[in-house]
Amino acid sequence: MYLLGYDIGSSSVKASLVNAETGKTVASDFYPKTEAEIIAVKPGWAEQKPEQWWDCLKHATENVLGNAKVDPKEIKAIGISYQMHGLVLVDKDHKPLRPAIIWCDSRGVPYGEKAFAELGEEKCLSHILNSPGNFTATKLAWVKEKEPELFEKIYKIMLPGDYIAMRLTDKICTTVSGLSEMMLWDFKNGKVADFLLEYLGFDEGIIPEIVPTFSIQGVVTAETAAELGLAEGTPVSYRAGDQPNNALSLNVFNPGEIASTAGTSGVVYGVLGEVNYDVKSRVNTFAHVNHSNDETRLGVLLCINGTGILNSWSKRNVAPEGISYADMNNVAAKAPIGAAGVSIIPFGNGAERVLQNKEVGCSIHGVNFLTHDKSHLLRAAQEGIVFSFMYGMEVMEGMGMDIKKIHAGHANMFLSPLFRNTLAGVSGATIELYDTDGSVGAAKGAGMGAGIYRDHDEAFASLEKIEVIEPVAADREAYREAYELWKTRLLREL
């Protein structure tokens, strides 16, 4: 018995086949092998053709089934993870009307700012828990104003994962979690945010049917089964945005639990057990995968743009030429905690939401030409990234989150002992590293939705814990002093 998971990213589509009994991955592949095309007609625009995602999914599925050599009838459920906040528009024939406007497209910003001002900050924050910002709803507002003839042809709006589910099942539906990331879910009243629909001039009829995140949401049609080599009638039983799904993949479901990633950009995603929001809208709040009207489970999302990109910049421009990341980490570790007073503000990759959308850039502070060298700069870079995480985590703590444990994949910057020890040391949280990814998590989520697993504990019983990093009590004060100095220097930049 097997489970199939898809992760629909903006760079590729990954598929993983998981043995439901053992929880082990039997085959995995992604497509394309180079980054998928992103269409940028103008600066700040970013679009992809939904048909491109489907084509990538077909190739990845073909390779996974070919490598696994399993009977497609043994695949008992399918789950989908997807890039968040995208806008897919289809007509009554379920055909895309235009390329999807994806997560990193910024044209919705002025519409979100106008809505936030005119509807009122308290109204928006207390109902949708965020500023309307640059999310799916405001992307649709741009279409309504700039492409009115196309807007009139819209039958339903969807997220990227909803589109893939539609292609698999020929059924159009979405989830509460999905609507919350569109900014179209009213948490105060437990329904579609009709006040925002009315303000933006959208008919509620464009909203798809709402289904539970874990449920039989449709089954693979005969036509799709023939196209993909799957079995007709296979249920699609889970879908979630990539960050909620990453948390699920790391078995993060309960209040106070944290999932983190640190690639080019970094994410800290924590679960909150009560409806709350940041009054300055420095973090985003969505319905987590297990949120319900009976049990509040919100995902609070902190995103830092200048994470691994600063580390790679440091490797190219500061570290000795030709050095590996592991060796660079060893060089950085020669400097003491706090880098002997050197601080690096890491926000050199655009405006940061945690700084209320200010673009302060990257800056280096406290360098003494007589006492500091490459090791101090390299350490200060990694510490600066961690401290930016901590700055956002303090916002999350102010919302009522008690951060005691951080779950992360054993990848990217979490491969650095210095990075891990600094995060544990400054936050006081235990860090647990796991071997998993989004497509595997989606497969196990499908097992939960299809009733193959009783609960998430059974679904993730086989999750392999690679390492546990505990904060070292003797170092806590040094980390906190370094962080407070870094924060003082950051606040001078704001």
MOVENKA-V701543 format. One record per pair of residues at least 4 apart in sequence whose C-alpha atoms are under 7 Angstrom apart, sorted by the first residue. I is the first residue (numbers start at 0). J is the second residue. D is the distance in Angstrom with one decimal. If there is no record, write none. Layout:
# MOVENKA-V701543
i,j,d
I,J,D
I,J,D
This chain:
# MOVENKA-V701543
i,j,d
0,18,6.2
0,19,5.7
0,73,5.0
0,74,6.1
0,75,6.6
1,16,6.6
1,17,5.5
1,18,4.6
1,19,5.1
1,73,5.8
1,74,4.5
1,75,6.0
2,16,5.7
2,17,5.1
2,18,6.5
2,19,6.1
2,74,5.4
2,75,5.9
2,76,5.3
2,77,6.1
2,442,5.2
2,443,6.9
2,445,7.0
2,446,6.6
3,15,5.8
3,16,4.7
3,17,6.4
3,74,6.7
3,76,6.4
3,77,4.8
3,78,6.4
3,442,5.0
4,14,5.6
4,15,5.2
4,16,6.5
4,77,5.7
4,78,4.8
4,79,5.9
4,438,4.8
4,439,5.8
4,441,4.7
4,442,3.9
5,13,5.7
5,14,4.6
5,15,6.6
5,78,6.3
5,79,4.9
5,80,6.0
5,438,4.9
5,441,6.4
6,12,5.6
6,13,5.1
6,14,6.5
6,79,6.0
6,80,4.6
6,81,5.5
6,437,5.9
6,438,4.8
7,11,6.8
7,12,4.7
7,13,6.7
7,80,6.0
7,81,4.4
7,82,6.1
8,12,5.6
8,81,6.0
8,82,5.2
9,35,6.8
9,82,6.6
10,34,4.7
10,35,4.7
11,29,6.4
11,30,5.4
11,31,5.7
11,34,6.3
11,35,5.8
12,29,5.4
12,30,5.5
12,52,6.9
12,55,5.9
12,56,5.8
13,28,5.7
13,29,4.0
13,30,6.6
13,59,6.4
13,438,6.3
14,27,5.6
14,28,5.6
14,29,6.2
14,59,5.8
14,60,6.3
14,63,7.0
14,438,5.9
15,24,6.8
15,26,5.8
15,27,4.3
15,28,6.7
15,438,5.6
15,439,5.7
16,24,5.8
16,25,5.7
16,26,5.3
16,27,6.3
17,22,6.1
17,23,5.6
17,24,4.3
17,25,5.7
17,439,6.9
17,442,6.6
18,22,5.3
18,23,5.5
18,24,6.3
18,25,6.6
21,461,7.0
22,461,5.6
25,67,6.3
26,63,5.5
26,66,6.4
26,67,5.5
27,63,5.7
28,59,5.6
28,62,6.6
28,63,6.0
29,59,5.2
30,55,5.3
30,58,6.4
30,59,5.5
31,35,6.3
31,55,6.3
37,45,6.1
37,46,5.7
37,47,5.4
38,45,5.6
38,46,4.9
38,47,6.0
39,44,5.1
39,45,4.9
39,46,6.5
40,44,6.4
43,104,5.7
43,105,5.3
43,106,6.7
44,104,4.7
44,105,6.2
44,106,6.6
45,100,6.2
45,101,5.9
45,103,6.2
45,104,4.6
46,98,5.9
46,99,5.4
46,100,4.6
46,101,5.5
47,98,5.5
47,99,5.3
47,100,6.8
47,101,6.9
48,98,4.5
48,99,5.9
49,53,6.6
49,98,6.6
49,99,6.3
50,54,6.2
51,55,6.2
52,56,6.1
53,57,6.2
54,58,6.5
55,59,6.2
56,60,6.0
57,61,6.1
57,227,6.0
58,62,6.3
59,63,6.2
60,64,6.1
60,227,6.8
61,65,6.0
61,227,6.9
62,66,6.0
63,67,6.0
64,68,5.8
64,69,6.7
71,229,5.2
71,230,5.5
72,230,5.4
75,233,6.1
75,234,6.9
76,233,5.9
76,234,5.1
76,235,5.8
76,236,6.3
76,445,5.6
76,446,6.3
76,449,6.5
77,234,6.2
77,235,4.7
77,236,6.1
77,442,6.2
77,445,5.4
78,235,6.0
78,236,6.0
78,237,4.6
78,238,5.7
78,441,4.7
78,442,5.1
78,444,6.3
78,445,4.5
79,160,6.3
79,237,6.2
79,238,4.6
79,239,6.6
79,441,5.5
80,160,6.6
80,238,5.7
80,239,5.1
80,240,5.5
80,241,5.4
80,244,6.2
80,437,6.7
80,438,6.7
80,441,5.8
81,159,6.2
81,160,5.2
81,239,6.6
81,240,4.9
81,241,5.1
82,159,6.7
82,240,5.9
82,241,5.5
83,102,6.1
83,240,5.1
83,241,6.3
84,101,6.6
84,102,5.0
84,134,5.6
84,135,5.2
84,158,6.7
84,180,6.1
84,181,5.9
85,99,6.6
85,100,5.6
85,101,4.1
85,102,5.1
85,135,5.9
85,158,5.4
85,159,6.1
86,99,5.3
86,100,5.2
86,101,6.3
86,135,5.6
86,156,6.8
86,157,6.0
86,158,5.5
87,95,6.9
87,99,4.9
87,156,5.8
87,157,5.0
87,158,5.8
87,159,6.5
88,95,5.6
88,96,5.7
88,97,6.9
88,153,6.2
88,155,6.2
88,156,4.9
88,157,6.4
89,93,5.2
89,94,5.0
89,95,4.3
89,96,5.4
89,153,5.9
89,154,5.9
89,155,5.8
89,156,6.7
90,94,5.5
90,95,6.6
90,96,6.5
90,152,6.0
90,153,5.2
90,154,4.7
90,155,6.9
91,154,5.3
100,104,6.5
105,133,6.2
106,138,6.7
107,111,6.2
107,133,4.8
107,134,6.9
107,137,4.7
107,138,4.6
107,141,6.2
108,112,6.2
108,132,5.7
108,133,4.7
109,113,6.1
110,114,6.2
110,137,5.7
110,140,6.8
111,115,6.1
111,131,4.8
111,132,4.3
111,133,6.1
111,137,5.7
112,116,6.3
112,132,6.2
113,117,6.1
114,118,5.6
114,131,6.9
115,119,5.6
115,120,5.6
115,123,6.6
115,130,5.9
115,131,6.4
116,120,6.5
118,122,6.5
118,123,6.9
119,123,6.4
120,124,6.0
121,125,5.8
122,126,6.2
123,127,5.6
123,128,6.5
123,129,6.4
123,130,6.1
124,128,4.1
124,129,5.0
124,130,6.4
124,276,6.6
125,187,6.9
126,185,5.0
126,186,5.4
126,187,5.1
127,182,6.2
127,184,6.0
127,185,5.2
127,186,6.0
128,276,5.4
128,284,6.1
129,280,6.0
129,283,6.1
129,284,6.6
130,280,6.5
131,137,6.9
131,182,6.0
133,137,6.0
133,138,6.9
134,138,6.3
134,181,5.7
134,182,6.7
135,139,6.3
135,181,4.5
135,182,7.0
136,140,6.4
136,181,5.6
136,182,6.2
136,183,6.9
137,141,6.5
138,142,6.6
139,143,6.2
140,144,6.4
140,199,6.4
141,145,5.9
142,146,5.0
142,147,6.8
142,150,6.4
143,147,5.1
143,150,5.4
146,150,6.1
147,151,6.3
149,153,7.0
154,205,5.8
155,205,4.3
155,206,5.9
155,207,6.2
156,205,5.9
156,206,6.2
157,161,5.5
157,162,6.2
158,162,6.4
159,163,6.5
160,164,6.2
160,238,6.7
161,165,6.1
161,171,6.9
161,172,6.5
161,173,6.0
162,166,6.3
163,167,6.3
164,168,6.1
165,169,4.6
165,170,4.9
165,171,5.3
167,219,5.2
167,220,6.6
167,223,6.0
168,217,5.4
168,218,5.1
168,219,4.7
168,220,5.4
170,217,6.4
171,207,6.0
171,208,6.9
172,207,4.8
172,208,4.6
172,209,5.7
172,210,6.6
173,177,6.2
173,207,5.9
173,208,6.2
173,209,5.1
173,210,6.0
174,178,6.2
174,209,5.1
174,210,5.2
174,211,5.9
174,212,5.8
175,179,6.1
175,184,6.9
175,209,6.7
175,286,6.9
176,180,6.5
176,285,6.5
176,286,4.6
176,287,6.2
176,288,6.5
177,181,6.4
178,182,6.3
178,183,5.1
178,184,5.3
179,183,5.6
179,184,4.7
179,285,5.4
179,286,6.1
180,285,5.9
183,191,5.8
183,192,4.9
184,190,6.0
184,191,4.7
184,192,4.9
185,189,5.6
185,190,5.4
185,191,5.6
185,192,4.5
192,196,6.5
193,197,6.0
194,198,6.2
195,199,6.1
196,200,5.9
196,201,5.0
196,202,6.8
196,203,6.9
197,201,6.1
210,216,6.6
212,237,5.5
212,238,6.0
212,288,6.3
213,236,5.8
213,237,5.0
213,447,6.5
213,448,3.9
214,236,4.8
214,237,6.4
214,448,4.5
214,449,6.2
215,234,6.0
215,235,6.0
215,236,4.4
215,448,6.5
215,449,6.3
216,235,5.7
216,236,5.5
217,234,5.9
217,235,5.5
218,232,4.8
218,233,5.2
218,234,4.2
218,235,5.7
219,223,6.3
219,224,6.3
219,231,5.3
219,232,4.9
219,233,5.2
219,234,6.4
220,224,6.0
220,231,5.5
220,232,6.4
221,225,6.3
221,231,5.0
222,226,6.3
223,227,6.1
224,228,5.5
224,229,4.5
224,230,5.4
224,231,5.2
225,229,6.8
236,445,4.9
236,448,4.8
236,449,5.7
237,444,5.8
237,445,4.8
237,448,5.7
239,243,6.4
239,244,5.6
239,288,6.8
240,244,5.9
241,245,5.9
242,246,6.4
243,247,6.3
243,287,6.0
243,288,6.3
243,298,6.9
244,248,6.0
244,437,6.4
244,440,6.7
244,441,6.8
245,249,6.4
245,437,5.6
246,250,6.3
246,251,5.0
246,258,5.2
247,251,5.4
247,252,6.7
247,440,6.4
248,435,6.6
248,436,6.5
248,437,6.2
248,440,4.1
249,258,6.8
249,406,6.2
249,407,6.9
250,459,6.4
251,256,5.8
251,257,6.6
251,258,6.6
252,256,7.0
252,270,6.7
253,270,6.1
254,270,4.7
254,271,4.8
254,272,5.1
255,269,6.5
255,270,5.7
255,271,6.4
255,400,5.5
255,401,5.1
255,402,5.2
255,403,6.8
256,269,5.8
256,270,5.8
256,402,6.7
256,404,6.0
256,405,6.6
257,267,6.8
257,268,5.6
257,269,4.3
257,270,6.6
257,404,6.3
257,405,4.7
257,406,5.9
258,267,6.0
258,268,5.1
258,269,6.3
258,405,5.7
258,406,4.8
258,407,5.7
259,266,5.4
259,267,4.5
259,268,6.1
259,405,6.8
259,406,6.3
259,407,5.1
260,265,5.5
260,266,5.2
260,267,6.8
260,407,6.2
260,408,6.9
261,265,4.2
261,266,6.4
261,306,6.4
261,307,6.4
261,411,6.1
261,412,5.5
261,413,6.8
262,306,6.7
262,307,5.0
262,411,5.4
262,412,6.5
263,306,5.7
263,307,4.2
263,308,4.8
264,303,5.7
264,304,4.4
264,305,5.7
264,306,4.8
264,307,6.0
264,308,6.9
265,302,5.7
265,303,5.0
265,304,6.4
265,306,5.5
266,301,5.6
266,302,4.6
266,303,6.3
267,300,6.1
267,301,5.1
267,302,6.6
268,298,6.3
268,299,5.5
268,300,4.6
268,301,6.2
269,298,5.6
269,299,5.2
269,300,6.7
270,296,6.3
270,297,5.5
270,298,4.8
270,299,6.2
271,296,5.7
271,297,5.0
271,298,6.3
271,299,6.9
271,400,6.1
272,295,5.3
272,296,5.1
272,297,6.5
273,295,5.7
274,295,6.9
275,398,6.4
276,284,6.9
276,398,6.4
277,281,6.5
277,282,6.7
277,398,6.5
281,352,5.3
281,353,4.2
281,354,6.6
281,355,5.7
282,299,6.6
282,300,5.7
282,301,5.1
282,352,6.9
282,353,6.1
283,299,5.7
283,300,5.0
283,301,6.7
284,297,6.5
284,298,5.6
284,299,4.5
284,300,6.1
285,297,5.7
285,298,5.2
285,299,6.5
286,290,5.7
286,296,6.5
286,297,4.7
286,298,5.9
287,296,5.6
287,297,4.8
287,298,4.8
289,296,6.3
290,294,6.2
290,295,5.4
290,296,4.4
290,297,6.5
291,295,5.9
301,391,6.3
303,351,6.6
304,346,6.9
304,348,5.7
304,351,6.7
305,309,5.9
305,345,5.4
305,346,5.0
305,347,5.8
305,348,5.1
306,310,6.9
306,384,5.7
307,311,6.1
307,412,6.6
308,312,6.1
309,313,6.1
309,345,6.6
310,314,6.3
310,380,6.7
310,381,6.9
311,315,6.3
312,316,6.0
313,317,4.9
313,318,6.3
313,377,6.7
314,318,4.9
317,373,6.5
318,322,7.0
318,327,6.6
318,373,6.7
322,326,6.2
322,327,6.4
323,327,6.1
324,328,6.1
325,329,6.5
326,330,6.4
327,331,6.2
328,332,6.2
328,415,6.5
328,417,6.9
329,333,6.7
330,374,5.4
331,374,4.4
331,375,6.5
331,377,5.0
331,378,4.5
332,378,6.6
332,417,6.6
333,374,6.1
334,338,5.5
334,374,5.5
334,375,5.3
334,378,6.6
335,339,6.3
336,477,6.4
336,478,6.5
337,341,6.9
337,478,6.7
337,481,4.8
338,375,4.9
338,378,6.1
338,379,5.7
340,365,5.9
341,364,5.7
341,365,4.7
341,366,5.7
341,375,6.8
341,379,6.1
342,363,5.9
342,364,5.1
342,365,6.5
342,379,5.4
342,383,6.6
342,485,5.7
343,362,5.7
343,363,4.6
343,364,6.2
343,379,5.6
343,380,5.6
343,383,5.2
344,361,5.2
344,362,5.2
344,363,6.5
344,383,5.8
344,489,6.6
345,361,4.9
345,383,6.0
345,384,6.0
346,359,6.4
346,360,4.9
346,361,4.9
347,360,4.1
347,361,4.3
349,358,5.8
350,356,5.0
350,357,5.1
350,358,4.1
351,355,6.7
351,356,4.8
351,357,5.9
351,358,6.4
352,356,4.4
353,391,6.3
359,492,6.6
359,493,7.0
366,371,6.5
367,371,5.7
371,375,6.0
372,376,6.7
373,377,6.1
374,378,6.0
375,379,5.9
376,380,6.2
377,381,6.7
378,382,6.1
379,383,5.8
380,384,6.4
381,385,6.4
381,418,6.0
382,386,6.0
382,418,6.9
382,421,6.7
383,387,6.2
384,388,6.6
385,389,6.3
385,418,6.9
385,421,6.8
385,422,5.7
386,390,6.1
386,482,6.1
387,391,6.5
388,392,6.1
389,393,6.2
389,426,6.7
390,394,6.9
391,395,6.5
392,396,6.1
393,397,6.1
394,398,6.6
395,399,6.8
395,400,5.8
396,400,4.5
396,401,6.0
402,428,6.6
403,428,4.5
403,429,6.3
404,428,5.0
404,429,4.7
404,430,5.9
405,428,6.6
405,429,6.2
405,430,4.7
405,431,6.2
406,430,5.9
406,431,5.0
406,432,6.1
407,431,6.3
407,432,5.0
407,433,6.2
408,432,5.4
408,433,4.9
408,434,5.9
408,435,6.3
409,413,5.9
409,414,6.2
409,432,5.3
409,433,5.6
409,434,6.0
410,414,5.5
412,418,6.7
413,418,6.5
413,419,6.0
415,419,6.3
416,420,5.9
417,421,6.0
418,422,6.3
419,423,6.2
420,424,5.8
420,468,7.0
420,470,6.9
421,425,6.0
421,478,7.0
422,426,6.0
423,427,5.3
423,428,5.2
423,429,6.0
423,430,6.5
423,468,7.0
423,469,6.4
423,470,4.8
424,470,4.8
424,471,6.3
424,474,6.7
424,475,5.3
424,478,6.1
425,475,6.3
425,478,5.2
425,479,5.6
427,470,5.7
428,470,6.6
429,468,5.8
429,469,4.8
429,470,6.4
430,467,5.7
430,468,5.0
430,469,6.6
431,464,6.9
431,466,6.0
431,467,4.6
431,468,6.5
432,464,5.8
432,465,5.4
432,466,5.2
432,467,6.4
433,463,5.6
433,464,4.5
433,465,5.3
434,463,5.6
434,464,6.7
434,465,6.8
435,439,6.5
436,440,6.3
437,441,6.1
438,442,6.3
439,443,6.4
440,444,6.0
441,445,6.2
442,446,6.5
443,447,6.5
443,458,6.0
444,448,6.3
445,449,6.0
446,450,6.2
446,451,5.0
446,452,5.8
447,451,5.9
447,452,5.0
447,453,6.8
447,454,6.4
447,458,6.8
452,457,6.0
452,458,5.6
453,457,6.3
454,458,6.3
455,459,6.0
456,460,5.7
471,475,6.5
474,478,6.4
475,479,6.2
476,480,6.1
477,481,6.2
478,482,6.1
479,483,6.1
480,484,6.3
481,485,6.2
482,486,6.0
483,487,6.1
484,488,6.3
485,489,6.2
486,490,6.1
487,491,6.5
488,492,6.8
489,493,6.7
